[in-house]
């Protein structure tokens, strides 16, 4: 019976990627002449390690001593290896005669095994099954590559990624690696032709294959190598931006990208407010998570469960900028990329099937492209927007729950030329479902500009907003969620600084269920 060869979990947990591993993968890439993802390379790495360790184990076993065969005669002191007992080693400690009527005379060996235990073996037997069995070598029983990658793949890939990143001979584009020495040379003239092709597309991103047709590469070049080489050259030229979601490479000219993709829209610009998150109660943190604010930090480990649909409440800054927040929940829906901070994708109106070109701006946590769609649906701060995964990769369905235009009593903001503002409950035409606590009708977005230009301090903003909100409530109570929505009419502020101020400043009195009122000293 063959001894099973296996590598323990500790081997994969503690392994280090060495120069020989990298050299082996260089050779593998040279032989394949095709760029490969890190997962593909991890498969080859694991299989190469298994081959090397098995060869090493076999060499050790062969050099450890002669293999035990029942037909041979042995003497005290002989060093033996026992293939049928997982290739364990042992030393013959005693030899005595044995007798069995069915087989006749034979020897009984007492062997002290390398684990310290003694075992008995029969020798000098002319007839025995193991006499004719080939001396087997370790098998692959404990070295299933797929199982190893399921358990340790992420860790292995990170170690390989770090080793490749430190190797100047390796190049990475859109999640695939290749040897720099095999790249096709792309000259400046060919890059200028690529720019002209993208210019003619009018800002519509194109696949690399569409650019290759017009830049004059030599005939007979491996198509995958040609695409990788052009991708590498485009990546190094500041005129071009790779904007495809993970698994797809799309190129766009930076100068043709929308302004609010290249720079944060003014309504979303946040000037950091120092605050202590440790003072937030569990209730406050729970509300913070529900608000889907892109400025809320994602807790360690992030949101683990899959998300197929999210309903968010629009706040004024996103409505004014034509954007959606990439919160911990919505990030699970929107496409990601291997490297690019800007990702072009498509939003689809769930009712009309209108296709809306949109952009994920990863570094600042928002999605741009909905300004006209918001206007079409006459949305206001507090309107509900539903997002769900589309049928096709890279598509997200966006939908509002419309209601027949009717007059509703809702909080309305009015702003003076001096930047002062007040709230009143007035009847307004409403076309979409809304969040009762966060809805605020704004007669004209431009009317809020004087309030933004006044640039109140954070403390003054919260206090002024709180005072104005209490006037429309007979009890003088304001919910933290209402205060957050109203404050964002005047300045971009995430929930945590507001909640921390409510929790620590004594002029704000908590009256239960995240409702607050102003103390007498502030009235």
C-alpha positions in Angstrom: 0.0 0.0 0.0 1.4 3.4 -1.0 2.3 6.0 1.6 0.2 9.1 1.2 2.1 12.3 0.6 0.6 15.4 2.1 1.6 18.9 3.1 0.1 20.1 6.4 -1.9 23.4 6.8 1.1 24.9 8.6 3.1 24.5 5.4 0.8 26.8 3.5 0.2 29.2 6.4 3.9 29.8 6.9 5.3 29.6 3.4 7.4 32.4 1.9 7.6 33.1 -1.8 11.3 32.9 -2.7 13.3 33.9 -5.8 13.1 30.3 -7.2 9.3 30.5 -7.1 9.3 33.8 -9.0 11.8 32.4 -11.5 9.6 29.4 -12.0 6.6 31.6 -12.7 8.6 33.7 -15.1 9.4 30.5 -17.1 5.7 29.5 -16.9 4.7 32.9 -18.4 7.4 32.7 -21.1 6.1 29.2 -22.1 2.5 30.2 -22.2 3.1 33.6 -23.9 -0.2 34.8 -22.4 -0.9 37.2 -19.5 -2.4 35.4 -16.5 -4.4 36.5 -13.5 -2.9 36.0 -10.0 -5.4 33.1 -9.4 -4.0 31.3 -12.5 -0.5 31.9 -11.3 -1.4 30.7 -7.8 -2.5 27.4 -9.3 0.8 26.9 -11.0 2.7 28.0 -7.8 0.9 25.5 -5.6 1.3 22.7 -8.1 5.0 23.5 -8.5 5.5 23.5 -4.8 3.8 20.2 -4.5 6.0 18.7 -7.2 9.1 20.0 -5.5 8.1 18.8 -2.1 7.1 15.4 -3.3 10.4 15.0 -5.2 12.3 16.0 -2.1 10.3 13.5 0.0 11.0 10.7 -2.4 14.7 11.5 -2.4 14.8 11.4 1.3 13.0 8.1 1.5 15.3 6.5 -1.1 18.4 7.6 0.8 17.1 6.6 4.2 17.9 2.9 3.8 16.9 -0.3 1.9 13.2 -1.1 1.6 11.9 -4.0 3.6 10.8 -7.0 1.6 9.4 -10.2 3.3 11.5 -12.5 1.2 14.8 -11.1 2.3 16.9 -12.2 5.3 17.9 -9.5 7.8 20.4 -9.2 10.7 20.4 -7.3 13.9 21.4 -3.7 13.2 20.0 -3.4 9.7 18.4 0.0 8.9 15.2 -0.5 6.9 12.4 1.6 5.4 8.9 0.2 5.4 6.9 1.4 2.3 3.7 -0.3 3.5 3.9 1.7 6.8 3.9 5.3 5.4 7.7 5.0 4.6 8.6 4.9 8.3 12.2 3.9 9.2 13.3 1.3 11.7 16.3 -0.7 13.0 16.3 -4.5 13.5 16.7 -5.1 17.2 16.2 -8.9 17.3 15.8 -11.9 15.0 14.2 -15.2 16.0 12.9 -18.2 14.2 9.1 -18.6 13.6 7.1 -21.6 12.4 3.7 -21.8 10.8 2.6 -25.2 9.3 1.0 -23.4 6.3 4.2 -21.5 5.3 7.0 -23.4 7.0 10.0 -21.8 8.7 10.5 -18.0 8.6 12.2 -15.3 10.7 10.4 -12.9 13.1 12.0 -9.4 13.3 11.7 -7.1 16.2 12.2 -3.6 14.8 12.5 -0.4 16.8 10.7 2.2 14.7 11.8 5.8 14.4 8.8 6.9 16.5 10.2 4.9 19.4 7.7 2.0 19.3 8.6 -1.6 18.5 6.9 -3.6 15.8 7.1 -7.2 14.6 7.7 -8.2 11.0 8.0 -11.6 9.2 11.0 -12.1 6.9 12.7 -14.9 5.0 9.3 -15.7 3.5 9.5 -17.0 -0.1 5.8 -16.5 -0.6 4.2 -13.1 0.4 2.0 -10.5 -1.4 4.5 -7.7 -0.7 7.3 -9.6 -2.4 5.8 -9.0 -5.8 4.3 -5.5 -5.2 6.4 -2.7 -6.6 8.0 -0.4 -4.1 5.5 2.5 -4.2 6.3 6.2 -4.0 4.3 8.9 -2.2 1.0 9.7 -3.9 -1.1 12.9 -4.1 -3.7 12.0 -1.5 -3.3 15.1 0.6 -2.3 17.6 -2.1 -5.5 18.6 -3.9 -4.7 21.9 -5.5 -8.3 23.1 -5.6 -8.8 22.4 -1.9 -5.6 24.1 -1.0 -6.6 27.2 -2.9 -10.1 27.2 -1.3 -8.4 27.2 2.1 -5.3 29.3 1.5 -5.8 30.9 -1.9 -6.3 34.5 -0.7 -3.1 34.4 1.5 -1.1 32.8 -1.2 -2.2 35.3 -3.8 -1.3 38.2 -1.5 2.2 36.8 -1.0 2.7 36.3 -4.8 1.3 39.8 -5.4 3.9 41.3 -3.1 6.8 39.3 -4.7 5.7 40.3 -8.2 5.3 43.9 -7.2 8.9 43.9 -6.1 10.1 42.3 -9.3 10.9 44.8 -12.1 10.6 42.0 -14.6 6.9 41.6 -14.0 4.1 43.9 -15.2 0.5 44.0 -14.1 -2.4 45.4 -16.1 -6.1 45.0 -15.2 -5.5 42.1 -12.8 -3.2 40.1 -15.2 0.6 39.7 -15.0 3.1 39.2 -17.7 6.9 39.3 -18.2 8.1 42.8 -19.2 10.7 41.3 -21.6 8.0 39.8 -23.8 6.0 43.0 -24.3 5.6 44.4 -27.8 7.0 47.9 -28.2 4.3 50.6 -28.6 5.7 53.9 -29.9 4.5 57.4 -29.5 2.9 57.6 -32.9 0.8 54.5 -32.1 -0.4 56.1 -28.8 -1.3 59.3 -30.7 -3.4 57.2 -33.1 -5.1 55.6 -30.0 -5.9 59.1 -28.7 -7.5 60.0 -32.1 -9.7 56.9 -32.1 -10.9 57.7 -28.5 -11.4 61.3 -29.5 -13.7 60.3 -32.3 -15.7 58.1 -29.9 -16.7 61.4 -28.1 -16.0 60.2 -24.6 -17.5 56.7 -25.0 -14.9 54.2 -23.6 -13.6 51.6 -26.0 -12.1 48.1 -25.6 -8.4 47.6 -26.3 -9.3 45.4 -29.3 -11.1 48.3 -30.9 -7.9 50.5 -30.6 -5.6 47.8 -31.9 -7.3 47.8 -35.3 -6.1 51.4 -36.0 -2.6 51.6 -34.6 -0.7 49.4 -37.0 0.8 46.5 -35.0 2.8 43.9 -36.8 1.0 40.9 -38.3 1.1 37.6 -36.6 1.4 38.9 -33.1 -0.3 36.9 -30.4 -3.6 38.9 -29.9 -3.6 38.6 -26.1 0.0 39.7 -26.0 -0.8 42.7 -28.3 -3.7 43.8 -26.1 -1.6 43.5 -22.9 1.3 45.4 -24.5 -1.0 48.2 -25.6 -2.8 48.3 -22.2 0.6 48.7 -20.6 1.6 51.6 -22.8 -1.7 53.3 -22.4 -1.5 52.9 -18.6 1.8 54.8 -18.6 0.4 57.7 -20.6 -1.5 60.4 -18.6 -3.9 61.1 -21.5 -5.6 57.7 -21.0 -7.8 56.4 -18.2 -8.7 52.7 -17.8 -12.4 52.7 -16.7 -13.6 49.1 -17.1 -15.1 47.1 -14.2 -13.1 44.1 -12.9 -12.7 41.6 -15.8 -13.2 44.2 -18.5 -10.7 46.7 -19.9 -12.1 50.0 -21.3 -10.2 53.1 -22.2 -11.3 56.7 -22.1 -9.5 60.0 -22.6 -9.2 61.8 -19.2 -10.1 65.1 -20.7 -13.4 63.7 -22.1 -14.5 62.4 -18.7 -17.2 64.4 -17.0 -16.0 67.2 -14.6 -17.6 65.6 -11.6 -15.7 62.3 -12.3 -12.3 64.1 -12.4 -13.1 66.2 -9.3 -15.5 66.0 -6.4 -18.7 68.0 -7.0 -18.9 71.1 -4.7 -22.0 69.8 -2.9 -20.2 66.6 -1.9 -17.0 68.3 -0.7 -16.5 67.5 3.0 -14.1 69.5 5.2 -13.2 67.1 8.0 -14.8 67.7 11.4 -12.9 66.3 14.3 -15.1 64.1 16.5 -14.9 61.0 18.8 -16.7 58.0 17.4 -16.4 56.2 20.8 -19.2 58.5 22.2 -21.8 57.2 19.7 -24.4 55.0 21.3 -25.4 51.6 19.7 -28.6 53.4 18.6 -26.7 56.1 16.9 -24.4 53.6 15.1 -27.4 51.6 13.9 -29.0 54.8 12.5 -25.7 55.8 10.9 -25.6 52.5 9.0 -29.1 52.9 7.8 -28.4 56.4 6.4 -26.0 55.0 3.7 -23.7 58.0 3.8 -20.5 57.4 1.8 -18.5 59.3 4.4 -19.3 56.8 7.1 -16.2 54.6 7.6 -16.7 50.9 6.7 -16.2 48.9 9.9 -13.3 46.4 9.9 -14.3 43.4 7.9 -17.0 45.4 6.1 -20.5 44.0 5.1 -20.1 40.3 4.5 -23.5 39.2 3.3 -24.4 39.6 -0.4 -26.8 42.4 -1.3 -29.1 42.3 -4.3 -31.3 45.4 -3.6 -30.9 48.5 -1.5 -33.3 51.4 -1.0 -31.6 54.7 -0.1 -32.9 58.1 0.9 -31.5 60.9 -1.1 -30.0 63.9 0.8 -29.7 67.3 -0.9 -25.9 67.2 -1.8 -26.4 64.0 -3.8 -29.5 65.3 -5.4 -27.8 68.6 -6.4 -24.7 66.9 -7.7 -26.6 64.1 -9.6 -24.9 61.4 -7.6 -25.5 58.3 -5.4 -23.5 57.4 -2.3 -21.3 54.3 -2.2 -22.0 53.2 1.3 -21.1 49.9 2.9 -24.3 48.4 1.5 -24.4 50.0 -2.0 -20.7 49.1 -2.6 -21.9 45.5 -2.8 -24.0 46.4 -5.9 -21.8 48.8 -7.9 -19.0 47.4 -10.1 -15.4 47.5 -8.8 -12.1 47.5 -10.7 -8.6 45.9 -10.1 -6.9 49.3 -10.2 -8.8 52.1 -11.8 -10.4 54.7 -9.5 -13.0 55.5 -12.2 -15.4 52.9 -13.6 -17.8 53.4 -16.4 -21.0 51.3 -16.2 -24.7 51.5 -17.0 -27.7 52.4 -14.9 -31.1 51.1 -16.2 -34.4 52.8 -15.3 -36.5 49.9 -13.9 -39.7 51.3 -15.5 -38.7 52.9 -18.8 -35.6 50.7 -19.5 -33.7 54.0 -20.3 -30.0 53.3 -20.2 -28.0 55.9 -18.3 -24.2 56.2 -18.6 -22.8 56.4 -15.1 -19.4 56.5 -13.4 -18.2 55.0 -10.1 -15.7 57.3 -8.5 -14.1 54.8 -6.1 -11.6 57.1 -4.3 -14.4 59.5 -3.2 -17.2 57.0 -2.8 -19.9 58.2 -5.1 -21.6 57.4 -8.4 -22.1 60.2 -10.9 -24.6 60.5 -13.8 -28.1 60.9 -12.5 -28.7 64.7 -12.5 -31.1 64.6 -15.5 -32.8 61.5 -14.2 -33.5 63.2 -10.9 -35.0 66.2 -12.7 -37.1 64.0 -14.9 -38.7 62.3 -11.8 -38.9 65.6 -9.9 -37.1 64.2 -6.8 -36.6 66.2 -3.7 -34.4 65.6 -0.6 -35.8 62.6 1.2 -37.0 60.8 -1.9 -36.5 57.1 -1.9 -34.5 55.4 -4.7 -34.2 51.7 -5.1 -31.1 50.0 -6.5 -30.9 46.4 -7.6 -28.5 44.2 -9.5 -29.2 44.1 -13.2 -29.5 41.1 -15.4 -26.3 41.8 -17.2 -22.8 42.2 -15.6 -22.0 45.9 -14.9 -25.6 47.0 -15.0 -27.6 48.4 -12.0 -31.4 48.9 -12.1 -32.4 52.3 -10.6 -36.0 53.0 -9.8 -38.2 55.4 -7.9 -41.6 54.4 -6.5 -43.7 57.0 -8.1 -47.0 58.1 -6.8 -49.6 60.1 -8.6 -48.7 63.8 -8.3 -50.5 65.0 -5.2 -50.3 67.7 -2.6 -48.7 66.7 0.7 -47.8 68.6 3.8 -44.0 68.5 4.0 -41.2 70.5 5.6 -40.1 73.2 3.2 -36.9 75.3 3.5 -36.8 79.0 2.6 -33.6 80.9 2.4 -33.0 84.7 2.5 -30.4 86.6 0.5 -28.3 86.9 3.7 -28.0 83.1 4.0 -30.5 82.8 6.8 -33.0 79.9 6.5 -36.3 78.8 8.1 -38.5 75.8 7.8 -42.3 75.7 7.3 -44.7 72.9 6.8 -46.4 73.6 3.4 -48.4 71.8 0.9 -46.2 70.7 -2.0 -46.7 68.6 -5.2 -45.0 65.3 -4.5 -44.3 62.7 -7.3 -42.3 60.0 -5.4 -42.4 58.1 -2.1 -40.2 59.7 0.6 -38.7 59.2 4.0 -41.0 61.0 6.5 -38.1 62.1 8.7 -35.8 63.3 5.9 -38.1 64.8 3.4 -37.5 68.6 2.8 -38.9 70.4 -0.1 -36.5 72.9 -1.7 -38.4 75.3 -4.1 -35.3 76.1 -6.0 -31.9 74.5 -5.5 -30.1 77.7 -6.4 -32.0 79.4 -3.5 -29.8 77.5 -1.1 -26.5 78.9 -2.5 -26.4 81.9 -0.1 -26.7 79.6 2.9 -23.7 77.5 1.6 -21.7 80.6 0.9 -22.2 81.9 4.4 -19.8 79.1 5.6 -21.1 78.7 9.1 -18.9 76.9 11.6 -20.0 73.3 12.4 -21.3 74.1 15.9 -23.2 77.2 14.6 -24.7 75.1 11.8 -26.0 72.4 14.1 -27.4 74.9 16.7 -29.1 77.1 14.0 -30.6 74.1 12.2 -31.8 72.6 15.5 -33.4 75.9 16.5 -35.3 76.2 13.2 -36.4 72.6 13.3 -37.9 72.9 16.8 -40.1 75.7 15.7 -42.2 73.3 13.5 -42.6 70.8 16.3 -45.0 71.6 19.1 -43.0 69.6 21.6 -39.7 71.2 20.5 -38.2 67.8 19.8 -36.0 66.9 16.8 -34.9 63.5 15.8 -31.2 63.0 15.0 -32.1 61.8 11.5 -34.1 65.0 10.8 -31.2 67.1 12.0 -28.7 65.2 9.7 -31.0 65.7 6.6 -31.5 69.4 7.4 -27.9 70.2 8.1 -26.9 68.7 4.8 -29.0 71.4 3.1 -26.4 73.9 4.2 -23.2 72.0 4.4 -21.9 68.5 3.6 -21.7 66.7 6.9 -21.7 62.9 7.6 -23.8 61.6 10.5 -21.1 60.8 13.0 -19.9 64.4 13.8 -23.6 65.5 14.3 -24.4 62.5 16.5 -21.1 63.0 18.5 -22.0 66.7 19.2 -25.5 65.7 20.3 -24.0 63.1 22.7 -21.4 65.4 24.2 -22.6 69.0 24.2 -24.9 69.6 27.3 -27.1 72.1 25.4 -28.6 69.1 23.6 -30.9 67.1 25.8 -31.7 63.5 24.8 -35.4 62.8 25.5 -35.4 59.2 24.2 -35.4 57.2 21.0 -32.8 59.6 19.5 -35.0 62.6 19.9 -33.3 65.7 21.3 -34.4 69.2 22.4 -32.4 72.3 23.2 -31.6 73.1 26.8 -32.8 76.4 28.3 -29.3 77.9 27.9 -29.5 77.5 24.2 -33.0 78.7 23.5 
